[in-house]
Amino acid sequence: EKQAEDNSSPECSEPRTMDLKFTSSRKYISISVPSKSQAMSPHIKSVDDVVVLGMNLSKFSKPTQFFICVSGVFMFYLIYGYLQELIFSVEGFKPFGWYLTLVQFGFYSIFGLIELQLIQDKRRRIPGKTYMIIAFLTVGTMGLSNTSLGYLNYPTQVIFKCCKLIPVMIGGVFIQGKRYNIIDVSAALCMSLGLIWFTLADSTVAPNFNLTGVVLISLALCADAVIGNVQEKAMKLHNGSNSEMVLYSYSIGFVYILFGLTCTSGLSPAVTFCSKHPVQTYGYAFLFSLTGYFGISFVLALIKIFGALLAVTVTTGRKAMSIVLSFLFFAKPFTLQYVWSGLLVVLGIFLNVYSKNMDKIKLPSLLGLWKKSVEERKSRTLSQTV
């Protein structure tokens, strides 16, 4: 019996050891594998989604996303540009460009807060320091742009903004380390020459041309160029949503402008003037801000999906259309030099678009056209002989 017990003891101990190993392995598996609810968290699912005005663009193909974004940018920003010029056509409003920017930032903050409440993921992803920089650049872009309308014609202001591609390329080199080809450089040169020609035409024709407006819009252009690259880098690095970007950047910018107007005593005269013309100021400003908010949502979607340079190209095309509508709806002096300089800017836009789609758009060369015509003649002669 003792021998049997001794012989059975290692056999009994072996299964016990195996049991322990099996149990420990089961414990390990149960700890490492997440539950089904954790794997299907809505936060995890929505990380790569691009939502614009409640519409999830990630469900569509790339060409459809591009078409939706471009349609939204053109539709809302054309109305935006018309209302902007309409507000500054109110007699006596031109000195209050910064106050219009303050009201605009206030509406943007409210719209962004409402949209953020409608999405599932309400957390702030991008750091606060980054938002403070973006807000400062946004204030410079929109504030200086609105203020420049007190010194320049609207088409001149818009043609300057069309050439944002130049500082965007410079900002892309220094901020994101990008490199551009010879076609991009040629596009920038065409835009620069067209801009200079348009400005010279405006200085000779427009009676209210002022060099101060050129300085203001140039500074706004530089800030606008930097902000596109900073937004693209922040949104890709932290996966921030459009509504989050709008809410925090414009709400912080609202505080910046309010502090600046209070320190310079520019708040009280603007409030007094706007209270006398509430419909032409606050009423138009609400529609102006609403269409601008919808437009900026589509622009941010373009930046997140396709990059800052393509977004600038699309918005530049929209600005060219705004110039045409400005001459149609508002009386102002006109010269053919506007047309030639505008066409030069359009050529720069085309070169930029072509450089980004060289694989899809293949322009025929002169040698290729000549060879093709020779082959067609040979085939015709052969067919006639047959």
Secondary structure, 3 states (H helix, E strand, C coil): CHHHHHHHHHHHHHHHHHHHHHHHHHHHHHHHCCCHHHHCCHHHHCCCCCEECCEEHHHCCHHHHHHHHHHHHHHHHHHHHHHHHHHHCCCCCHHHHHHHHHHHHHHHHHHHHHHHHCCCCCCCCCCHHHHHHHHHHHHHHHHHHHHHCCCCCHHHHHHHHHCCHHHHHHHHHHHCCCCCCHHHHHHHHHHHHHHHHHHHHHHHHCCCCCHHHHHHHHHHHHHHHHHHHHHHHHHHHHCCCHHHHHHHHHHHHHHHHHHHHHHCCCHHHHHHHHHHCHHHHHHHHHHHHHHHHHHHHHHHHHHHHHCHHHHHHHHHHHHHHHHHHHHHHCCCCCCHHHHHHHHHHHHHHHHHHHHHCCCCCCCCCHHHHHHHHHHHHHHHHHHHHC
